[in-house]
Structures are given as C-alpha cells and as structure tokens.
Amino acid sequence: MRERGLSAVSCNVYICGLNSFLSWLHENDHTPERCKIKDLRVEKKVLQTLDERQIKKIVNWKPT
C-alpha cells in the first residue's frame, strides 16, 4: 500500500479494520491464536512557534 502512494495514516486505518476482523476470527474459534498487525509509524509534524520578539509584538499591540 505504501508503494502505491498511500500515506501511513491511511494504511493504519486499513490495518485497524484488519485487526478487528482478526480479533473476530479468534473470538469465534476460526483461528487457534490471536493475530495482530502492528501500526505503521507516523511522522509527527512540528508546528512552527513564535519567537520572543513576535510574542512581544502581539502582546503590546494596541488597536488604533
């Protein structure tokens, strides 16, 4: 799925559905052991923050 261009989040949604089905198979005695597929790692996005100068500008701003 990743080779076809799907994001890791999209793959994890699909994996979640498969894990539900695998749990159902085990609970209804269709498989002797419980199987589980691990989620893919998702890259965390770091939000850009304001520096001290920008924060002071916002705090000291007075509308005219």
PDB file of N, CA, C, O and CB in Angstrom:
ATOM      1  N   MET A   1       0.829  -1.192   0.000  1.00  0.00           N
ATOM      2  CA  MET A   1       0.000   0.000   0.000  1.00  0.00           C
ATOM      3  C   MET A   1       0.872   1.253   0.000  1.00  0.00           C
ATOM      4  O   MET A   1       0.570   2.234  -0.680  1.00  0.00           O
ATOM      5  CB  MET A   1      -0.943  -0.001   1.211  1.00  0.00           C
ATOM      6  N   ARG A   2       1.966   1.206   0.778  1.00  0.00           N
ATOM      7  CA  ARG A   2       2.867   2.360   0.810  1.00  0.00           C
ATOM      8  C   ARG A   2       3.524   2.543  -0.558  1.00  0.00           C
ATOM      9  O   ARG A   2       3.749   3.675  -0.985  1.00  0.00           O
ATOM     10  CB  ARG A   2       3.947   2.186   1.915  1.00  0.00           C
ATOM     11  N   GLU A   3       3.834   1.446  -1.249  1.00  0.00           N
ATOM     12  CA  GLU A   3       4.462   1.539  -2.563  1.00  0.00           C
ATOM     13  C   GLU A   3       3.518   2.149  -3.589  1.00  0.00           C
ATOM     14  O   GLU A   3       3.965   2.734  -4.576  1.00  0.00           O
ATOM     15  CB  GLU A   3       4.919   0.164  -3.028  1.00  0.00           C
ATOM     16  N   ARG A   4       2.219   2.015  -3.363  1.00  0.00           N
ATOM     17  CA  ARG A   4       1.222   2.598  -4.272  1.00  0.00           C
ATOM     18  C   ARG A   4       0.954   4.055  -3.962  1.00  0.00           C
ATOM     19  O   ARG A   4       0.183   4.701  -4.672  1.00  0.00           O
ATOM     20  CB  ARG A   4      -0.077   1.819  -4.201  1.00  0.00           C
ATOM     21  N   GLY A   5       1.582   4.600  -2.898  1.00  0.00           N
ATOM     22  CA  GLY A   5       1.457   6.025  -2.614  1.00  0.00           C
ATOM     23  C   GLY A   5       0.526   6.383  -1.477  1.00  0.00           C
ATOM     24  O   GLY A   5       0.287   7.568  -1.241  1.00  0.00           O
ATOM     25  N   LEU A   6      -0.013   5.400  -0.758  1.00  0.00           N
ATOM     26  CA  LEU A   6      -0.883   5.718   0.374  1.00  0.00           C
ATOM     27  C   LEU A   6      -0.051   6.200   1.557  1.00  0.00           C
ATOM     28  O   LEU A   6       1.073   5.742   1.765  1.00  0.00           O
ATOM     29  CB  LEU A   6      -1.730   4.489   0.776  1.00  0.00           C
ATOM     30  N   SER A   7      -0.609   7.121   2.324  1.00  0.00           N
ATOM     31  CA  SER A   7       0.104   7.618   3.497  1.00  0.00           C
ATOM     32  C   SER A   7       0.048   6.585   4.612  1.00  0.00           C
ATOM     33  O   SER A   7      -0.757   5.655   4.577  1.00  0.00           O
ATOM     34  CB  SER A   7      -0.489   8.959   3.973  1.00  0.00           C
ATOM     35  N   ALA A   8       0.916   6.765   5.603  1.00  0.00           N
ATOM     36  CA  ALA A   8       0.967   5.838   6.735  1.00  0.00           C
ATOM     37  C   ALA A   8      -0.336   5.866   7.519  1.00  0.00           C
ATOM     38  O   ALA A   8      -0.770   4.836   8.034  1.00  0.00           O
ATOM     39  CB  ALA A   8       2.142   6.179   7.658  1.00  0.00           C
ATOM     40  N   VAL A   9      -0.966   7.037   7.616  1.00  0.00           N
ATOM     41  CA  VAL A   9      -2.234   7.163   8.344  1.00  0.00           C
ATOM     42  C   VAL A   9      -3.321   6.355   7.641  1.00  0.00           C
ATOM     43  O   VAL A   9      -4.098   5.662   8.298  1.00  0.00           O
ATOM     44  CB  VAL A   9      -2.657   8.652   8.461  1.00  0.00           C
ATOM     45  N   SER A  10      -3.382   6.437   6.323  1.00  0.00           N
ATOM     46  CA  SER A  10      -4.370   5.670   5.560  1.00  0.00           C
ATOM     47  C   SER A  10      -4.140   4.170   5.722  1.00  0.00           C
ATOM     48  O   SER A  10      -5.094   3.403   5.854  1.00  0.00           O
ATOM     49  CB  SER A  10      -4.317   6.054   4.073  1.00  0.00           C
ATOM     50  N   CYS A  11      -2.898   3.762   5.712  1.00  0.00           N
ATOM     51  CA  CYS A  11      -2.576   2.342   5.911  1.00  0.00           C
ATOM     52  C   CYS A  11      -2.997   1.894   7.304  1.00  0.00           C
ATOM     53  O   CYS A  11      -3.496   0.781   7.470  1.00  0.00           O
ATOM     54  CB  CYS A  11      -1.063   2.088   5.703  1.00  0.00           C
ATOM     55  N   ASN A  12      -2.801   2.754   8.319  1.00  0.00           N
ATOM     56  CA  ASN A  12      -3.170   2.400   9.687  1.00  0.00           C
ATOM     57  C   ASN A  12      -4.684   2.227   9.834  1.00  0.00           C
ATOM     58  O   ASN A  12      -5.133   1.395  10.622  1.00  0.00           O
ATOM     59  CB  ASN A  12      -2.669   3.468  10.659  1.00  0.00           C
ATOM     60  N   VAL A  13      -5.462   2.990   9.096  1.00  0.00           N
ATOM     61  CA  VAL A  13      -6.922   2.828   9.121  1.00  0.00           C
ATOM     62  C   VAL A  13      -7.292   1.451   8.566  1.00  0.00           C
ATOM     63  O   VAL A  13      -8.140   0.759   9.128  1.00  0.00           O
ATOM     64  CB  VAL A  13      -7.625   3.958   8.300  1.00  0.00           C
ATOM     65  N   TYR A  14      -6.665   1.065   7.479  1.00  0.00           N
ATOM     66  CA  TYR A  14      -6.897  -0.248   6.873  1.00  0.00           C
ATOM     67  C   TYR A  14      -6.461  -1.360   7.821  1.00  0.00           C
ATOM     68  O   TYR A  14      -7.157  -2.365   7.971  1.00  0.00           O
ATOM     69  CB  TYR A  14      -6.145  -0.366   5.533  1.00  0.00           C
ATOM     70  N   ILE A  15      -5.303  -1.176   8.461  1.00  0.00           N
ATOM     71  CA  ILE A  15      -4.777  -2.159   9.419  1.00  0.00           C
ATOM     72  C   ILE A  15      -5.729  -2.313  10.601  1.00  0.00           C
ATOM     73  O   ILE A  15      -5.925  -3.423  11.095  1.00  0.00           O
ATOM     74  CB  ILE A  15      -3.373  -1.742   9.915  1.00  0.00           C
ATOM     75  N   CYS A  16      -6.316  -1.219  11.055  1.00  0.00           N
ATOM     76  CA  CYS A  16      -7.267  -1.269  12.170  1.00  0.00           C
ATOM     77  C   CYS A  16      -8.457  -2.152  11.807  1.00  0.00           C
ATOM     78  O   CYS A  16      -8.909  -2.952  12.626  1.00  0.00           O
ATOM     79  CB  CYS A  16      -7.747   0.155  12.545  1.00  0.00           C
ATOM     80  N   GLY A  17      -8.962  -2.012  10.593  1.00  0.00           N
ATOM     81  CA  GLY A  17     -10.069  -2.858  10.138  1.00  0.00           C
ATOM     82  C   GLY A  17      -9.672  -4.321  10.065  1.00  0.00           C
ATOM     83  O   GLY A  17     -10.446  -5.200  10.444  1.00  0.00           O
ATOM     84  N   LEU A  18      -8.470  -4.582   9.578  1.00  0.00           N
ATOM     85  CA  LEU A  18      -7.985  -5.966   9.511  1.00  0.00           C
ATOM     86  C   LEU A  18      -7.822  -6.559  10.910  1.00  0.00           C
ATOM     87  O   LEU A  18      -8.151  -7.724  11.133  1.00  0.00           O
ATOM     88  CB  LEU A  18      -6.646  -6.029   8.753  1.00  0.00           C
ATOM     89  N   ASN A  19      -7.310  -5.755  11.856  1.00  0.00           N
ATOM     90  CA  ASN A  19      -7.144  -6.245  13.221  1.00  0.00           C
ATOM     91  C   ASN A  19      -8.486  -6.574  13.867  1.00  0.00           C
ATOM     92  O   ASN A  19      -8.589  -7.528  14.638  1.00  0.00           O
ATOM     93  CB  ASN A  19      -6.401  -5.215  14.063  1.00  0.00           C
ATOM     94  N   SER A  20      -9.504  -5.794  13.559  1.00  0.00           N
ATOM     95  CA  SER A  20     -10.845  -6.098  14.068  1.00  0.00           C
ATOM     96  C   SER A  20     -11.333  -7.434  13.525  1.00  0.00           C
ATOM     97  O   SER A  20     -11.896  -8.247  14.258  1.00  0.00           O
ATOM     98  CB  SER A  20     -11.835  -4.979  13.694  1.00  0.00           C
ATOM     99  N   PHE A  21     -11.112  -7.651  12.242  1.00  0.00           N
ATOM    100  CA  PHE A  21     -11.510  -8.913  11.627  1.00  0.00           C
ATOM    101  C   PHE A  21     -10.725 -10.086  12.217  1.00  0.00           C
ATOM    102  O   PHE A  21     -11.293 -11.146  12.479  1.00  0.00           O
ATOM    103  CB  PHE A  21     -11.306  -8.851  10.107  1.00  0.00           C
ATOM    104  N   LEU A  22      -9.422  -9.897  12.426  1.00  0.00           N
ATOM    105  CA  LEU A  22      -8.600 -10.958  13.020  1.00  0.00           C
ATOM    106  C   LEU A  22      -9.048 -11.273  14.442  1.00  0.00           C
ATOM    107  O   LEU A  22      -9.032 -12.434  14.851  1.00  0.00           O
ATOM    108  CB  LEU A  22      -7.121 -10.555  13.016  1.00  0.00           C
ATOM    109  N   SER A  23      -9.447 -10.253  15.202  1.00  0.00           N
ATOM    110  CA  SER A  23      -9.960 -10.492  16.557  1.00  0.00           C
ATOM    111  C   SER A  23     -11.263 -11.280  16.498  1.00  0.00           C
ATOM    112  O   SER A  23     -11.481 -12.185  17.304  1.00  0.00           O
ATOM    113  CB  SER A  23     -10.178  -9.155  17.304  1.00  0.00           C
ATOM    114  N   TRP A  24     -12.126 -10.941  15.548  1.00  0.00           N
ATOM    115  CA  TRP A  24     -13.392 -11.657  15.390  1.00  0.00           C
ATOM    116  C   TRP A  24     -13.134 -13.128  15.057  1.00  0.00           C
ATOM    117  O   TRP A  24     -13.796 -14.019  15.588  1.00  0.00           O
ATOM    118  CB  TRP A  24     -14.253 -10.999  14.289  1.00  0.00           C
ATOM    119  N   LEU A  25     -12.165 -13.368  14.172  1.00  0.00           N
ATOM    120  CA  LEU A  25     -11.828 -14.751  13.817  1.00  0.00           C
ATOM    121  C   LEU A  25     -11.415 -15.547  15.050  1.00  0.00           C
ATOM    122  O   LEU A  25     -11.844 -16.688  15.225  1.00  0.00           O
ATOM    123  CB  LEU A  25     -10.702 -14.779  12.772  1.00  0.00           C
ATOM    124  N   HIS A  26     -10.586 -14.955  15.902  1.00  0.00           N
ATOM    125  CA  HIS A  26     -10.114 -15.649  17.099  1.00  0.00           C
ATOM    126  C   HIS A  26     -11.240 -15.853  18.110  1.00  0.00           C
ATOM    127  O   HIS A  26     -11.360 -16.928  18.697  1.00  0.00           O
ATOM    128  CB  HIS A  26      -8.970 -14.870  17.744  1.00  0.00           C
ATOM    129  N   GLU A  27     -12.063 -14.827  18.315  1.00  0.00           N
ATOM    130  CA  GLU A  27     -13.160 -14.924  19.289  1.00  0.00           C
ATOM    131  C   GLU A  27     -14.198 -15.967  18.892  1.00  0.00           C
ATOM    132  O   GLU A  27     -14.856 -16.551  19.753  1.00  0.00           O
ATOM    133  CB  GLU A  27     -13.836 -13.572  19.448  1.00  0.00           C
ATOM    134  N   ASN A  28     -14.342 -16.198  17.603  1.00  0.00           N
ATOM    135  CA  ASN A  28     -15.319 -17.183  17.119  1.00  0.00           C
ATOM    136  C   ASN A  28     -14.667 -18.515  16.756  1.00  0.00           C
ATOM    137  O   ASN A  28     -15.231 -19.307  16.001  1.00  0.00           O
ATOM    138  CB  ASN A  28     -16.058 -16.631  15.908  1.00  0.00           C
ATOM    139  N   ASP A  29     -13.487 -18.750  17.295  1.00  0.00           N
ATOM    140  CA  ASP A  29     -12.763 -20.017  17.157  1.00  0.00           C
ATOM    141  C   ASP A  29     -12.475 -20.428  15.713  1.00  0.00           C
ATOM    142  O   ASP A  29     -12.482 -21.616  15.391  1.00  0.00           O
ATOM    143  CB  ASP A  29     -13.540 -21.100  17.821  1.00  0.00           C
ATOM    144  N   HIS A  30     -12.223 -19.455  14.852  1.00  0.00           N
ATOM    145  CA  HIS A  30     -11.819 -19.765  13.479  1.00  0.00           C
ATOM    146  C   HIS A  30     -10.297 -19.866  13.368  1.00  0.00           C
ATOM    147  O   HIS A  30      -9.779 -20.486  12.438  1.00  0.00           O
ATOM    148  CB  HIS A  30     -12.351 -18.695  12.508  1.00  0.00           C
ATOM    149  N   THR A  31      -9.578 -19.252  14.321  1.00  0.00           N
ATOM    150  CA  THR A  31      -8.120 -19.352  14.369  1.00  0.00           C
ATOM    151  C   THR A  31      -7.710 -19.721  15.794  1.00  0.00           C
ATOM    152  O   THR A  31      -8.312 -19.236  16.752  1.00  0.00           O
ATOM    153  CB  THR A  31      -7.441 -18.009  13.916  1.00  0.00           C
ATOM    154  N   PRO A  32      -6.700 -20.567  15.946  1.00  0.00           N
ATOM    155  CA  PRO A  32      -6.303 -21.005  17.290  1.00  0.00           C
ATOM    156  C   PRO A  32      -5.599 -19.907  18.104  1.00  0.00           C
ATOM    157  O   PRO A  32      -5.687 -19.902  19.332  1.00  0.00           O
ATOM    158  CB  PRO A  32      -5.390 -22.211  17.180  1.00  0.00           C
ATOM    159  N   GLU A  33      -4.909 -18.988  17.437  1.00  0.00           N
ATOM    160  CA  GLU A  33      -4.202 -17.943  18.175  1.00  0.00           C
ATOM    161  C   GLU A  33      -4.589 -16.575  17.648  1.00  0.00           C
ATOM    162  O   GLU A  33      -5.003 -16.417  16.499  1.00  0.00           O
ATOM    163  CB  GLU A  33      -2.682 -18.139  18.080  1.00  0.00           C
ATOM    164  N   ARG A  34      -4.441 -15.591  18.525  1.00  0.00           N
ATOM    165  CA  ARG A  34      -4.803 -14.214  18.157  1.00  0.00           C
ATOM    166  C   ARG A  34      -3.680 -13.612  17.315  1.00  0.00           C
ATOM    167  O   ARG A  34      -2.510 -13.675  17.691  1.00  0.00           O
ATOM    168  CB  ARG A  34      -5.069 -13.339  19.430  1.00  0.00           C
ATOM    169  N   CYS A  35      -4.042 -13.036  16.191  1.00  0.00           N
ATOM    170  CA  CYS A  35      -3.077 -12.378  15.305  1.00  0.00           C
ATOM    171  C   CYS A  35      -3.302 -10.875  15.370  1.00  0.00           C
ATOM    172  O   CYS A  35      -4.428 -10.421  15.573  1.00  0.00           O
ATOM    173  CB  CYS A  35      -3.209 -12.897  13.834  1.00  0.00           C
ATOM    174  N   LYS A  36      -2.242 -10.106  15.200  1.00  0.00           N
ATOM    175  CA  LYS A  36      -2.365  -8.657  15.194  1.00  0.00           C
ATOM    176  C   LYS A  36      -1.295  -8.079  14.292  1.00  0.00           C
ATOM    177  O   LYS A  36      -0.144  -8.515  14.313  1.00  0.00           O
ATOM    178  CB  LYS A  36      -2.253  -8.079  16.624  1.00  0.00           C
ATOM    179  N   ILE A  37      -1.684  -7.094  13.501  1.00  0.00           N
ATOM    180  CA  ILE A  37      -0.748  -6.393  12.626  1.00  0.00           C
ATOM    181  C   ILE A  37      -0.380  -5.089  13.311  1.00  0.00           C
ATOM    182  O   ILE A  37      -1.257  -4.366  13.786  1.00  0.00           O
ATOM    183  CB  ILE A  37      -1.360  -6.139  11.196  1.00  0.00           C
ATOM    184  N   LYS A  38       0.918  -4.780  13.367  1.00  0.00           N
ATOM    185  CA  LYS A  38       1.368  -3.550  14.010  1.00  0.00           C
ATOM    186  C   LYS A  38       1.081  -2.351  13.108  1.00  0.00           C
ATOM    187  O   LYS A  38       1.159  -2.441  11.883  1.00  0.00           O
ATOM    188  CB  LYS A  38       2.876  -3.628  14.342  1.00  0.00           C
ATOM    189  N   ASP A  39       0.746  -1.227  13.746  1.00  0.00           N
ATOM    190  CA  ASP A  39       0.539   0.019  13.004  1.00  0.00           C
ATOM    191  C   ASP A  39       1.871   0.530  12.472  1.00  0.00           C
ATOM    192  O   ASP A  39       2.932   0.247  13.027  1.00  0.00           O
ATOM    193  CB  ASP A  39      -0.132   1.088  13.898  1.00  0.00           C
ATOM    194  N   LEU A  40       1.791   1.283  11.391  1.00  0.00           N
ATOM    195  CA  LEU A  40       2.982   1.915  10.839  1.00  0.00           C
ATOM    196  C   LEU A  40       3.307   3.175  11.631  1.00  0.00           C
ATOM    197  O   LEU A  40       2.418   3.806  12.203  1.00  0.00           O
ATOM    198  CB  LEU A  40       2.787   2.246   9.341  1.00  0.00           C
ATOM    199  N   ARG A  41       4.561   3.528  11.659  1.00  0.00           N
ATOM    200  CA  ARG A  41       4.954   4.764  12.336  1.00  0.00           C
ATOM    201  C   ARG A  41       4.504   5.952  11.500  1.00  0.00           C
ATOM    202  O   ARG A  41       4.646   5.968  10.277  1.00  0.00           O
ATOM    203  CB  ARG A  41       6.491   4.810  12.576  1.00  0.00           C
ATOM    204  N   VAL A  42       3.965   6.932  12.184  1.00  0.00           N
ATOM    205  CA  VAL A  42       3.500   8.143  11.510  1.00  0.00           C
ATOM    206  C   VAL A  42       4.437   9.277  11.887  1.00  0.00           C
ATOM    207  O   VAL A  42       4.738   9.487  13.062  1.00  0.00           O
ATOM    208  CB  VAL A  42       2.019   8.484  11.891  1.00  0.00           C
ATOM    209  N   GLU A  43       4.889   9.996  10.886  1.00  0.00           N
ATOM    210  CA  GLU A  43       5.803  11.105  11.126  1.00  0.00           C
ATOM    211  C   GLU A  43       5.057  12.231  11.835  1.00  0.00           C
ATOM    212  O   GLU A  43       4.000  12.673  11.384  1.00  0.00           O
ATOM    213  CB  GLU A  43       6.424  11.607   9.798  1.00  0.00           C
ATOM    214  N   LYS A  44       5.623  12.687  12.951  1.00  0.00           N
ATOM    215  CA  LYS A  44       4.995  13.766  13.699  1.00  0.00           C
ATOM    216  C   LYS A  44       5.399  15.101  13.091  1.00  0.00           C
ATOM    217  O   LYS A  44       6.573  15.334  12.803  1.00  0.00           O
ATOM    218  CB  LYS A  44       5.384  13.703  15.196  1.00  0.00           C
ATOM    219  N   LYS A  45       4.417  15.973  12.900  1.00  0.00           N
ATOM    220  CA  LYS A  45       4.691  17.287  12.345  1.00  0.00           C
ATOM    221  C   LYS A  45       4.932  18.260  13.493  1.00  0.00           C
ATOM    222  O   LYS A  45       4.150  18.319  14.442  1.00  0.00           O
ATOM    223  CB  LYS A  45       3.522  17.768  11.439  1.00  0.00           C
ATOM    224  N   VAL A  46       6.014  19.016  13.401  1.00  0.00           N
ATOM    225  CA  VAL A  46       6.350  20.003  14.414  1.00  0.00           C
ATOM    226  C   VAL A  46       5.778  21.341  13.965  1.00  0.00           C
ATOM    227  O   VAL A  46       6.089  21.832  12.879  1.00  0.00           O
ATOM    228  CB  VAL A  46       7.898  20.089  14.641  1.00  0.00           C
ATOM    229  N   LEU A  47       4.938  21.923  14.816  1.00  0.00           N
ATOM    230  CA  LEU A  47       4.336  23.203  14.486  1.00  0.00           C
ATOM    231  C   LEU A  47       5.346  24.331  14.676  1.00  0.00           C
ATOM    232  O   LEU A  47       6.144  24.321  15.613  1.00  0.00           O
ATOM    233  CB  LEU A  47       3.090  23.448  15.344  1.00  0.00           C
ATOM    234  N   GLN A  48       5.292  25.287  13.779  1.00  0.00           N
ATOM    235  CA  GLN A  48       6.182  26.436  13.888  1.00  0.00           C
ATOM    236  C   GLN A  48       5.695  27.319  15.030  1.00  0.00           C
ATOM    237  O   GLN A  48       4.504  27.609  15.132  1.00  0.00           O
ATOM    238  CB  GLN A  48       6.242  27.234  12.550  1.00  0.00           C
ATOM    239  N   THR A  49       6.615  27.743  15.882  1.00  0.00           N
ATOM    240  CA  THR A  49       6.254  28.589  17.021  1.00  0.00           C
ATOM    241  C   THR A  49       6.747  30.004  16.797  1.00  0.00           C
ATOM    242  O   THR A  49       7.572  30.261  15.920  1.00  0.00           O
ATOM    243  CB  THR A  49       6.830  28.023  18.330  1.00  0.00           C
ATOM    244  N   LEU A  50       6.235  30.909  17.596  1.00  0.00           N
ATOM    245  CA  LEU A  50       6.647  32.301  17.508  1.00  0.00           C
ATOM    246  C   LEU A  50       7.877  32.519  18.380  1.00  0.00           C
ATOM    247  O   LEU A  50       8.018  31.917  19.444  1.00  0.00           O
ATOM    248  CB  LEU A  50       5.498  33.247  17.931  1.00  0.00           C
ATOM    249  N   ASP A  51       8.766  33.395  17.904  1.00  0.00           N
ATOM    250  CA  ASP A  51       9.916  33.716  18.746  1.00  0.00           C
ATOM    251  C   ASP A  51       9.527  34.825  19.732  1.00  0.00           C
ATOM    252  O   ASP A  51       8.426  35.371  19.661  1.00  0.00           O
ATOM    253  CB  ASP A  51      11.137  34.150  17.875  1.00  0.00           C
ATOM    254  N   GLU A  52      10.439  35.147  20.645  1.00  0.00           N
ATOM    255  CA  GLU A  52      10.136  36.106  21.715  1.00  0.00           C
ATOM    256  C   GLU A  52       9.760  37.478  21.158  1.00  0.00           C
ATOM    257  O   GLU A  52       8.855  38.128  21.682  1.00  0.00           O
ATOM    258  CB  GLU A  52      11.334  36.242  22.657  1.00  0.00           C
ATOM    259  N   ARG A  53      10.439  37.923  20.111  1.00  0.00           N
ATOM    260  CA  ARG A  53      10.148  39.227  19.510  1.00  0.00           C
ATOM    261  C   ARG A  53       8.718  39.273  18.961  1.00  0.00           C
ATOM    262  O   ARG A  53       8.020  40.270  19.143  1.00  0.00           O
ATOM    263  CB  ARG A  53      11.156  39.536  18.387  1.00  0.00           C
ATOM    264  N   GLN A  54       8.287  38.221  18.304  1.00  0.00           N
ATOM    265  CA  GLN A  54       6.939  38.177  17.741  1.00  0.00           C
ATOM    266  C   GLN A  54       5.881  38.145  18.842  1.00  0.00           C
ATOM    267  O   GLN A  54       4.831  38.774  18.715  1.00  0.00           O
ATOM    268  CB  GLN A  54       6.784  36.956  16.826  1.00  0.00           C
ATOM    269  N   ILE A  55       6.151  37.422  19.909  1.00  0.00           N
ATOM    270  CA  ILE A  55       5.201  37.362  21.033  1.00  0.00           C
ATOM    271  C   ILE A  55       5.047  38.729  21.678  1.00  0.00           C
ATOM    272  O   ILE A  55       3.930  39.148  21.981  1.00  0.00           O
ATOM    273  CB  ILE A  55       5.662  36.331  22.085  1.00  0.00           C
ATOM    274  N   LYS A  56       6.161  39.434  21.894  1.00  0.00           N
ATOM    275  CA  LYS A  56       6.103  40.783  22.489  1.00  0.00           C
ATOM    276  C   LYS A  56       5.309  41.735  21.591  1.00  0.00           C
ATOM    277  O   LYS A  56       4.560  42.581  22.081  1.00  0.00           O
ATOM    278  CB  LYS A  56       7.537  41.341  22.721  1.00  0.00           C
ATOM    279  N   LYS A  57       5.477  41.593  20.292  1.00  0.00           N
ATOM    280  CA  LYS A  57       4.755  42.434  19.336  1.00  0.00           C
ATOM    281  C   LYS A  57       3.241  42.217  19.459  1.00  0.00           C
ATOM    282  O   LYS A  57       2.467  43.174  19.419  1.00  0.00           O
ATOM    283  CB  LYS A  57       5.224  42.135  17.894  1.00  0.00           C
ATOM    284  N   ILE A  58       2.831  40.968  19.608  1.00  0.00           N
ATOM    285  CA  ILE A  58       1.403  40.645  19.736  1.00  0.00           C
ATOM    286  C   ILE A  58       0.853  41.158  21.064  1.00  0.00           C
ATOM    287  O   ILE A  58      -0.225  41.750  21.107  1.00  0.00           O
ATOM    288  CB  ILE A  58       1.178  39.119  19.622  1.00  0.00           C
ATOM    289  N   VAL A  59       1.599  40.929  22.151  1.00  0.00           N
ATOM    290  CA  VAL A  59       1.138  41.321  23.487  1.00  0.00           C
ATOM    291  C   VAL A  59       1.033  42.838  23.607  1.00  0.00           C
ATOM    292  O   VAL A  59       0.106  43.343  24.241  1.00  0.00           O
ATOM    293  CB  VAL A  59       2.087  40.773  24.564  1.00  0.00           C
ATOM    294  N   ASN A  60       1.963  43.563  23.011  1.00  0.00           N
ATOM    295  CA  ASN A  60       1.991  45.029  23.141  1.00  0.00           C
ATOM    296  C   ASN A  60       1.172  45.753  22.085  1.00  0.00           C
ATOM    297  O   ASN A  60       1.128  46.983  22.080  1.00  0.00           O
ATOM    298  CB  ASN A  60       3.408  45.516  23.075  1.00  0.00           C
ATOM    299  N   TRP A  61       0.533  45.029  21.205  1.00  0.00           N
ATOM    300  CA  TRP A  61      -0.222  45.665  20.123  1.00  0.00           C
ATOM    301  C   TRP A  61      -1.474  46.341  20.675  1.00  0.00           C
ATOM    302  O   TRP A  61      -2.202  45.761  21.480  1.00  0.00           O
ATOM    303  CB  TRP A  61      -0.605  44.627  19.043  1.00  0.00           C
ATOM    304  N   LYS A  62      -1.711  47.550  20.241  1.00  0.00           N
ATOM    305  CA  LYS A  62      -2.911  48.290  20.657  1.00  0.00           C
ATOM    306  C   LYS A  62      -3.623  48.760  19.390  1.00  0.00           C
ATOM    307  O   LYS A  62      -3.016  49.406  18.536  1.00  0.00           O
ATOM    308  CB  LYS A  62      -2.547  49.516  21.600  1.00  0.00           C
ATOM    309  N   PRO A  63      -4.894  48.439  19.272  1.00  0.00           N
ATOM    310  CA  PRO A  63      -5.617  48.861  18.063  1.00  0.00           C
ATOM    311  C   PRO A  63      -5.787  50.385  18.047  1.00  0.00           C
ATOM    312  O   PRO A  63      -5.889  51.021  19.096  1.00  0.00           O
ATOM    313  CB  PRO A  63      -7.006  48.165  17.985  1.00  0.00           C
ATOM    314  N   THR A  64      -5.815  50.946  16.856  1.00  0.00           N
ATOM    315  CA  THR A  64      -5.994  52.395  16.726  1.00  0.00           C
ATOM    316  C   THR A  64      -7.370  52.722  16.214  1.00  0.00           C
ATOM    317  O   THR A  64      -7.703  53.894  16.041  1.00  0.00           O
ATOM    318  CB  THR A  64      -4.945  52.991  15.800  1.00  0.00           C
TER     319      THR A  64
END
